[in-house]
Every structure is written in C-alpha cells, then in structure tokens.
Amino acid sequence: MSSGLSGITTQVRLVVLGMVLLVAVAGLTGLVGVVVATSTVNRLTDEILPAVDANEAVLQHMTDAETGLRGWVATDDETFLEPYRAARSQVVREQLRLQQYAEQHPDLRRDVARQDAAVEDWFATYAEPRLDLPAGPANVSHQRFLVGKQKFDQVRAANAAVGTRLSASLERSRLAAVREMPWIVAILVFVAVLGAVAALFARRVAARISGPLVEMQETVDRLAAGDTEARTTVAGPREVRRVGEALNNFAEQNARLLVLERQAVERLETLDRAKSDFVSNVSHELRTPLTSIAGYVELFEDGFLERLTPQQMNMLRVVSRNVQRLQALIEDLLTLSQVESQAFRSTFDVLDLNHLATDAAHDLRPTAQIRGVTLREVVPSHPMVMRGDASQLSRALLNLLSNAVKFSPDGGEVTLEVRRDGPDAVLEVADHGIGIPEADMGNLATRFFRASNAVDAEITGTGLGLRIVSTIVENHGGRLEVDSVEGEGTTVRMVLPLAASASPEREETAPSRR
C-alpha cells in the first residue's frame, strides 16, 4: 500500500475518490433533509401564505366596493363608482385563488363557499339594485343602508371564518418546521464532520506535495535573481521528485551557459576594442600622408600656377577635393571612435545650451550665407542649464546645422530653436530641403548609411554624421528624434536632460536673429 501511495498521481486519485464518496454521502443525507424542509417551506410559501393574502384581498376589495357605493349614494358623484367597479372585478380573481386552495383542503371548502355566497348576495341583492336607483342626499334611505350593512357584516363574518382556518393551518405548518429543525441541524453537523475529515486527509496529502513545491518556487526565484548556485532539495512523491531533479539539471545547464555567455561577451568586447583600435590607428596613419598630399597639392597650385595647363589644374582640383573628402571621413571616424568609447565623460561640466546654440549658429552662418541660406535662431530668455561636454555637444549641433544647410535649396531657410519640454531641453533644427524617403527612416544613425535621394543627387557626405550625433546625445542621457517628409524638409531634435537645479521658469522666446 505504501509503494502504491508513493506516486503523486495515486495520492491525488485517492484524495479525489475519498472526497467524492464523502460528498455523495453528505449529499444523500442532506437531500433527505432538504426534501423534508422543502415540503414544509413549499406548503407555507406556495399554498398557505398565498391563500391568506387572497382572503385578505377579498375583504379589502369588498370594503373598497362598499365605500365607493356609499359615497356615490350620498353625493351622486360618479367618481365614487370607479373603486366600486375595480373592486367588483378584482374580488372575482381573489375568490378563484381561494377556491383553488380550498379544492386541496376539504376542511376549508365550506367556509370559502359561505364567503362566496355572502359576497354574491351583497352584490346581487343590495349593491347592483341600488345602482339602478337615483342617488344624492335627497335619495338616501336609512332602511336600505341598514339592509346593505347587514349583508356586508355577513361578508365580514364569512371572511373572518376563512381567515381563522387559514391561520390555524399556518400555525400547524410553522410548528412542523420547528419540529424538523433538529433533523436539519443534525444533518449539517454530520456534513461538517465529514468535511473536517476530508480536510484533514487532504491537508496531510497536500503537505507532502506543497512543501517540496514551495522550496522549488524559492529556488526558481533565486535563480531568476542571478544566484547560479541555487538548488532545490529532491523530496516528496515520485512526480515531485522528478520535477526537482529536472529543476536542478536546468540550473546546472544554466550555470554552464552563463559561463559560456560571459566568455563570448568578453571575446566580443575584445574584438570590438581591437576593431576600434584598428580604426583609430588606421585613421591616424592615414592622416599624416593625406596632410602631406594636401600640402603638396597646395604648393603646386601656388608655386606652379602659371606653368600648369588647365588640364593639370583640373587634375589638382580633383586630387584636392578627394583629399578633403578623405580627411573629413578620417575626422568623422576618429570622432565616432572617441564618442563610442565614452572617453569624454570625464569632462562633463555645467553649460548653457542657449550659448551653445548661439555659438554654433554664429560659426555656421558664413557657410550658409555663401548659398544664400537664412539661418534663424529662436532661444528662450532664461538659461537652459545642463551638465555635459560642451565640445561634443557643439560638434553634434554643428553636424545637424551643416546637414540642414547642405540639404537646403539655395535661398532656403534653416531654423534652430531651443525650448524646454518638462525636465528636458529640446534643440531643434528644421530645414525645407530634400527630406528623407520614408523607406530610409529606419536606417538613420547607422554607420555609413546615406539617404537614397542624397546619393542620387550626388551630395557629398560620409554617412557618419547622424551616428556621431546619436551617440553623443545618448551618452548625455538624451535621445535623438527625426521627422522628415521627402521633398518638404527634415526636423531633427536633440532631447537632453536639464540639470536638476534648473528651475522650470516660463519660457519667453527671444527675438530671432539672422
């Protein structure tokens, strides 16, 4: 027997079978009590009480009819006949209810029949004939009134007799219900005892199951919290022990996988550092020869200007242009390597974004004027203070402004706005240039990615500008937002957290400067 109970399935089946048997016994026992109690309650609620209500309603309707008739006789006012006519029809309905009850109770039939006869007699021999006679104060007959009162007293007496018998039946039913109460209480006690026995048995089985399961849950919580050494005690029924063993095996495999993951992360970090070092070294190595090439090209242009043919001058300009493009690419690579390594975090300091924006616009305004692009500034009147690296944020803002100018048409307009948005500062650069195709929006801020319409228009660029800006903003705890419609323009926002001490004063926009 003990070996048969070793499995959780067997124990659960035994618990279920025992509970079913107990419930069946309790149910049969309770059914007997319910049937007895129900018969008594049904007699009270479905038979006697409705009959009592019907008998009381007969007397009430008769009273209403008698009162209405008397009022009409005394005043000749037809409105008094309305309750009379209503009571005349309602009395018949209540009499039918009483007659249905009396058919099942022979001892009540005679009294109900006597009441029906008294009611009919009052209507037939007094009320209805009186309606055929004139009414009003001059037609009031004391003798007819006494006759009607005598007949109505017979109705009251018959109704009282019916009420007495119904009250006696009601009292007998209540006494029967009281006598049956001990049986019902005994049944409830028996059911309670059976429930207690079942609960003790179920608790005993549940203790063998729940203890190991609770420990497993605690082990799972510890594993989820990062405790790779957490293990559960294998105990309980056979199925529970199997779950415990599986959990421990999972924990072992998880610990091994975590070790492999750490090793893989370390290798990836090593490779990333090697890549960054390679890019940095190559960029530094390329900078020197490119500087030499640029110097020689400039020397040729200045020293041999009169000796060079137009074709040779054109070739020198091509070399100079490509040298400048390579230098820009190298500078962007070095800057990206620096910001991605977060090497500038140690230079964080308090700065005013208003001054940063004004300086950036001032630096780029000459370039914009060459193409006739208007550069407009909108800055608040109070400081926008944050902690950050001024040189890096200036570099990011210059990148956005230069892109806006570069992609704007000649004679266009670029707007630089600084404003507060809750706890953040927003530096927004908007242009009305070529915009960005919707299909390219998901690839923005990816290394070396350039919008397809910019490539088609042969607009120069390295594809690293937005990547640099995005990295700088993220390293300052902010985010970069870009909205663009192809052919209409682009709006880029640098959202940066303000310093905690910056008070949320009401912003007043300073006059724009061109």
C-alpha positions in Angstrom: 0.0 0.0 0.0 2.9 2.4 0.9 4.5 1.8 -2.5 1.2 2.5 -4.2 1.0 5.8 -2.4 4.5 6.9 -3.5 3.3 8.5 -6.7 1.5 11.8 -6.6 -1.0 10.6 -9.2 -2.1 7.7 -6.9 -2.4 10.1 -3.9 -4.4 12.6 -5.9 -6.7 9.9 -7.1 -7.3 8.6 -3.6 -8.0 12.1 -2.4 -10.4 12.7 -5.2 -12.1 9.3 -4.6 -12.4 10.0 -0.9 -13.8 13.4 -1.5 -16.3 12.1 -4.0 -17.5 9.4 -1.5 -17.8 11.9 1.3 -19.7 14.4 -0.9 -22.0 11.6 -2.1 -22.9 10.5 1.5 -23.3 14.1 2.6 -25.3 14.9 -0.4 -27.7 11.9 0.1 -28.1 12.8 3.8 -28.6 16.4 3.0 -31.1 15.5 0.3 -33.4 13.9 2.8 -33.3 17.0 5.0 -33.8 19.3 2.0 -36.8 17.3 0.8 -38.5 17.4 4.2 -37.7 21.1 4.7 -38.7 22.0 1.2 -42.1 20.3 1.5 -42.8 22.4 4.6 -41.5 25.6 3.1 -43.4 25.0 -0.1 -46.6 24.5 1.9 -46.0 27.8 3.6 -44.9 29.8 0.6 -46.8 28.2 -2.3 -50.1 27.4 -0.6 -51.0 28.8 2.8 -49.5 32.3 2.5 -50.9 33.0 -0.9 -54.3 31.8 0.4 -54.0 34.1 3.4 -53.2 37.0 1.0 -56.1 36.2 -1.3 -58.5 36.1 1.7 -57.3 39.5 3.0 -57.6 40.9 -0.6 -61.2 39.7 -0.8 -62.1 41.7 2.3 -60.1 44.7 1.2 -61.8 44.8 -2.3 -65.2 44.4 -0.7 -64.5 47.2 1.6 -63.4 49.4 -1.3 -66.6 48.5 -3.2 -68.9 49.2 -0.2 -67.1 52.6 0.5 -67.4 53.6 -3.2 -71.1 52.7 -3.4 -71.9 54.6 -0.1 -70.0 57.7 -1.4 -72.0 57.6 -4.7 -75.3 57.2 -2.9 -74.6 60.2 -0.6 -73.2 62.6 -3.2 -74.3 61.3 -6.6 -70.7 61.7 -7.7 -69.8 59.1 -10.4 -66.1 59.1 -9.4 -67.0 57.1 -6.3 -68.1 54.3 -8.6 -64.6 53.8 -10.0 -63.3 51.9 -6.9 -66.5 50.0 -6.8 -66.2 48.7 -10.4 -62.5 48.0 -9.9 -63.1 46.0 -6.7 -66.0 44.2 -8.4 -63.7 42.6 -10.9 -60.7 42.1 -8.6 -62.8 40.2 -6.0 -63.7 37.6 -8.5 -59.9 36.9 -9.2 -59.1 36.6 -5.5 -62.1 34.3 -5.0 -60.8 32.0 -7.7 -57.4 31.8 -5.9 -59.2 30.8 -2.7 -61.3 28.3 -4.5 -58.2 26.6 -5.9 -56.6 26.3 -2.5 -59.9 25.0 -1.0 -60.1 22.2 -3.6 -57.0 20.7 -2.0 -58.2 21.2 1.6 -61.7 19.9 2.2 -62.0 21.4 5.7 -61.9 24.9 4.1 -64.3 24.3 1.3 -67.5 25.1 3.3 -66.1 28.4 4.7 -64.9 29.5 1.3 -68.3 28.7 -0.2 -70.1 30.6 2.5 -67.9 33.6 1.9 -68.5 33.4 -1.9 -72.3 33.2 -1.2 -72.2 36.2 1.1 -70.2 38.3 -1.4 -72.6 37.3 -4.2 -75.6 38.1 -2.0 -74.3 41.6 -1.2 -73.7 42.4 -4.8 -76.9 40.8 -6.1 -79.5 41.9 -3.6 -78.1 45.2 -2.4 -75.3 46.8 -4.5 -76.5 46.2 -8.1 -80.2 47.0 -7.4 -79.1 50.2 -5.6 -77.2 51.3 -8.7 -80.5 51.3 -10.6 -82.0 53.9 -8.1 -81.2 57.6 -8.1 -78.5 58.9 -5.8 -77.9 62.1 -3.9 -78.7 63.4 -0.4 -82.4 63.5 -1.2 -82.4 59.8 -2.1 -80.6 58.4 0.9 -82.7 55.7 2.5 -81.7 54.7 6.1 -83.6 51.4 5.8 -81.8 50.4 2.6 -78.5 51.4 4.3 -79.2 49.1 7.2 -80.0 46.2 4.9 -76.7 46.7 3.0 -74.8 46.9 6.3 -76.3 43.7 7.5 -75.4 41.9 4.3 -71.8 43.3 4.4 -71.5 42.1 8.0 -72.2 38.6 6.8 -69.3 39.0 4.3 -67.0 40.1 7.1 -68.1 37.2 9.3 -67.5 34.6 6.5 -64.1 36.2 5.7 -63.1 36.0 9.3 -64.1 32.3 9.4 -61.9 31.6 6.4 -59.1 33.6 7.9 -59.3 31.7 11.2 -58.9 28.3 9.4 -56.0 29.6 7.3 -54.3 31.0 10.4 -54.7 27.5 12.1 -53.1 25.8 9.0 -50.3 28.4 9.0 -49.5 27.8 12.7 -49.5 24.0 12.2 -47.0 24.3 9.3 -44.7 26.5 11.3 -44.8 24.0 14.2 -43.9 21.2 11.8 -41.0 23.3 10.5 -39.8 23.8 14.1 -40.0 20.1 14.8 -38.0 19.3 11.7 -35.2 21.7 12.6 -33.3 19.2 14.8 -33.1 16.8 11.9 -31.7 19.6 9.7 -29.2 20.6 12.3 -28.1 17.0 12.7 -27.6 16.7 9.0 -25.5 19.9 8.9 -23.3 18.7 11.8 -22.8 15.4 10.0 -21.8 17.1 6.8 -19.4 19.4 8.8 -17.8 16.3 10.4 -17.3 14.7 7.0 -15.9 17.9 5.7 -13.4 18.1 8.6 -12.3 14.6 8.0 -11.8 15.2 4.3 -9.9 18.5 5.0 -7.5 16.7 7.4 -6.9 14.0 4.9 -6.3 16.5 2.1 -4.1 18.6 4.3 -1.9 15.6 5.0 -1.5 14.8 1.4 -1.0 18.4 0.4 1.8 18.8 3.0 3.8 16.1 1.2 3.2 17.9 -2.1 3.3 21.6 -1.2 6.5 21.5 0.9 8.8 20.5 -2.0 6.9 22.7 -4.4 7.4 25.8 -2.2 11.1 25.1 -2.0 11.2 24.7 -5.8 9.5 28.1 -6.2 12.0 29.7 -3.9 14.8 28.0 -5.9 13.4 29.4 -9.1 13.2 32.9 -7.6 16.8 32.7 -6.5 17.8 31.5 -10.0 15.9 34.4 -11.6 17.7 36.8 -9.2 21.0 35.6 -10.5 22.0 33.1 -7.9 23.5 30.4 -10.1 24.3 28.2 -7.1 20.7 27.8 -6.0 19.5 24.2 -5.9 16.3 22.5 -4.6 16.0 19.5 -2.2 14.7 16.5 -4.1 11.8 15.2 -1.9 8.1 14.3 -1.9 6.2 11.9 -4.2 7.7 10.4 -7.2 6.5 13.0 -9.7 7.5 15.9 -7.5 11.0 14.4 -7.1 11.3 14.2 -10.9 10.4 17.9 -11.1 13.0 18.7 -8.5 15.7 16.7 -10.4 14.7 18.5 -13.7 15.0 21.9 -12.0 18.4 21.1 -10.6 19.5 19.8 -14.1 18.2 23.1 -15.6 20.1 25.1 -13.0 23.4 23.2 -13.8 22.9 23.8 -17.6 22.0 27.4 -17.0 25.2 27.9 -14.9 27.3 26.4 -17.7 25.5 28.6 -20.3 26.1 31.7 -18.3 29.8 30.9 -18.1 29.9 30.4 -21.9 27.9 33.6 -22.4 30.4 35.6 -20.3 33.3 34.2 -22.3 31.5 35.1 -25.5 30.8 38.6 -24.3 34.4 39.0 -23.2 35.6 37.8 -26.7 33.2 40.2 -28.4 34.4 43.1 -26.3 38.0 42.2 -27.1 37.1 42.1 -30.8 35.3 45.4 -30.5 38.2 47.1 -28.8 40.5 45.6 -31.4 38.2 47.0 -34.2 38.1 50.4 -32.6 41.9 50.4 -32.1 42.4 49.4 -35.7 40.1 52.1 -37.0 41.8 54.7 -34.7 45.3 53.5 -35.7 44.5 53.4 -39.4 42.9 56.8 -39.2 45.9 58.3 -37.5 48.2 56.6 -40.0 46.2 57.9 -43.0 46.1 61.5 -41.6 49.8 62.1 -42.0 50.2 61.1 -45.7 46.9 62.9 -46.5 48.2 66.0 -44.9 51.4 65.7 -46.9 49.4 65.2 -50.1 47.2 68.2 -49.4 50.3 70.3 -48.7 52.0 69.3 -52.0 48.8 70.0 -53.9 48.5 73.4 -52.4 52.2 74.0 -53.1 51.7 73.1 -56.8 48.7 75.3 -57.0 50.5 78.3 -55.5 54.1 77.8 -56.9 53.4 76.5 -60.4 50.1 78.2 -61.2 51.5 79.9 -64.4 53.2 76.8 -65.6 50.3 74.4 -65.2 48.0 73.7 -68.1 44.2 73.9 -67.5 44.0 70.1 -67.6 46.7 69.8 -65.0 44.9 72.4 -62.8 41.7 70.4 -63.1 43.5 67.3 -62.0 45.0 69.1 -59.0 41.5 70.3 -58.0 40.1 66.7 -58.2 43.0 65.5 -56.0 42.4 68.3 -53.5 38.7 67.6 -53.4 39.2 63.9 -52.7 41.9 64.6 -50.2 39.4 66.9 -48.3 36.8 64.2 -48.5 39.2 61.6 -47.1 40.2 64.0 -44.3 36.6 64.6 -43.4 36.0 60.8 -43.3 39.0 60.3 -41.1 37.9 63.1 -38.7 34.5 61.5 -38.5 35.9 58.1 -37.8 38.1 59.4 -35.1 35.3 61.4 -33.5 32.9 58.3 -33.7 35.6 56.1 -32.1 36.0 58.7 -29.3 32.3 59.2 -28.5 31.5 55.5 -28.7 34.3 54.7 -26.2 32.7 57.4 -23.9 36.2 58.9 -23.4 34.7 62.4 -23.0 32.6 61.6 -19.9 35.2 62.8 -17.5 34.9 66.4 -19.0 31.2 66.9 -18.1 30.6 70.4 -16.7 27.8 72.9 -16.3 26.9 74.6 -19.5 24.1 76.8 -21.0 22.6 75.4 -24.1 21.5 78.8 -25.2 25.1 79.9 -25.6 26.0 76.6 -27.3 23.3 77.1 -29.9 24.2 80.8 -30.4 27.9 79.9 -30.9 27.1 77.1 -33.3 24.8 79.3 -35.4 27.5 82.0 -35.5 30.1 79.5 -36.7 28.0 78.2 -39.5 26.4 81.4 -40.7 29.2 82.3 -43.1 28.8 78.9 -44.8 25.0 79.4 -45.0 25.4 82.9 -46.5 27.5 81.5 -49.4 24.5 79.7 -50.6 22.0 82.3 -49.6 20.5 80.2 -46.8 19.0 82.1 -43.9 19.9 80.7 -40.5 17.3 81.7 -37.9 17.7 81.3 -34.1 14.9 81.0 -31.6 16.2 80.8 -28.0 14.5 81.4 -24.6 15.3 84.4 -22.5 16.4 82.4 -19.4 19.4 80.0 -19.2 18.9 76.3 -20.2 21.5 74.7 -17.9 22.7 71.1 -18.0 25.8 69.0 -17.3 27.7 67.8 -20.4 30.7 68.1 -22.6 30.4 71.4 -24.4 32.8 70.5 -27.3 31.0 67.2 -28.0 27.5 68.8 -27.9 28.8 71.7 -30.1 30.1 69.1 -32.6 26.7 67.3 -32.6 24.8 70.6 -33.1 27.2 71.7 -35.9 26.7 68.4 -37.7 22.9 68.9 -37.6 23.2 72.5 -38.8 25.7 71.7 -41.6 23.4 68.9 -42.8 20.4 71.3 -42.8 22.3 73.9 -44.8 23.8 71.3 -47.1 20.4 69.7 -48.0 18.5 73.0 -48.2 18.0 74.7 -51.6 19.8 78.0 -52.4 18.0 80.8 -50.7 16.3 78.5 -48.3 15.8 78.8 -44.5 17.1 76.8 -41.6 15.7 77.3 -38.1 17.5 76.5 -34.8 15.1 76.5 -31.8 15.9 75.9 -28.1 13.0 75.3 -25.8 12.0 73.5 -22.6 9.8 70.3 -22.6 9.2 69.3 -18.9 12.5 68.2 -17.4 14.3 68.2 -20.8 15.7 70.7 -23.2 15.0 70.4 -26.9 17.4 71.7 -29.5 15.5 71.5 -32.8 17.0 72.0 -36.3 14.5 72.3 -39.1 15.0 72.8 -42.9 12.9 72.8 -46.0 15.3 70.8 -48.1 15.1 67.5 -50.0 13.9 65.5 -46.9 14.4 61.8 -46.3 12.5 58.9 -48.1 10.2 57.0 -45.7 11.9 53.7 -46.6 15.2 55.1 -45.3 14.0 56.4 -42.0 14.6 53.1 -40.2 18.3 53.1 -41.1 19.2 56.6 -39.9 22.1 56.8 -37.5 23.6 53.7 -38.9 27.3 53.8 -39.8 28.0 54.9 -43.4 24.3 55.0 -44.3 23.1 57.8 -46.5 19.6 58.5 -47.8 19.0 57.3 -51.3 17.9 60.7 -52.6 21.1 62.3 -51.3 23.2 59.6 -53.1 21.2 60.2 -56.3 21.7 63.9 -56.1 25.5 63.3 -55.6 25.5 65.4 -52.4 28.8 64.7 -50.6 28.9 63.1 -47.1 30.4 60.3 -45.1 27.3 58.7 -43.6 28.7 59.1 -40.1 27.2 62.4 -39.0 23.9 61.3 -37.6 25.7 58.3 -36.0 28.0 60.7 -34.2 25.2 62.9 -33.1 23.1 60.0 -31.9 26.0 58.6 -29.8 26.8 61.9 -28.3 23.2 62.5 -27.3 22.8 59.0 -25.9 26.0 59.4 -23.8 24.4 62.5 -22.3 21.3 60.6 -21.3 19.1 62.0 -24.1 17.6 60.9 -27.3 17.5 61.9 -31.0 14.2 62.4 -32.8 13.9 62.8 -36.6 10.8 63.8 -38.6 11.0 64.1 -42.3 8.9 64.2 -45.5 10.7 63.7 -48.8 10.6 66.9 -50.8 9.4 69.0 -47.9 12.2 69.0 -45.3 13.6 67.5 -42.2 13.3 68.3 -38.5 15.9 66.8 -36.1 15.5 67.2 -32.3 18.2 66.7 -29.6 16.3 66.0 -26.4 18.7 66.4 -23.4 18.0 66.3 -19.6 18.4 69.6 -17.9 20.3 69.9 -14.6 18.2 69.2 -11.5 18.7 72.7 -10.2 17.3 74.3 -13.4 14.0 75.9 -12.4 11.0 75.5 -14.8 10.6 79.2 -15.5 8.1 80.2 -18.1 9.9 80.4 -21.4 9.9 83.7 -23.3 11.3 83.3 -26.7 14.0 85.9 -27.6 13.7 87.7 -30.9 15.1 85.7 -33.8 18.5 86.7 -35.2 19.6 86.3 -38.8 
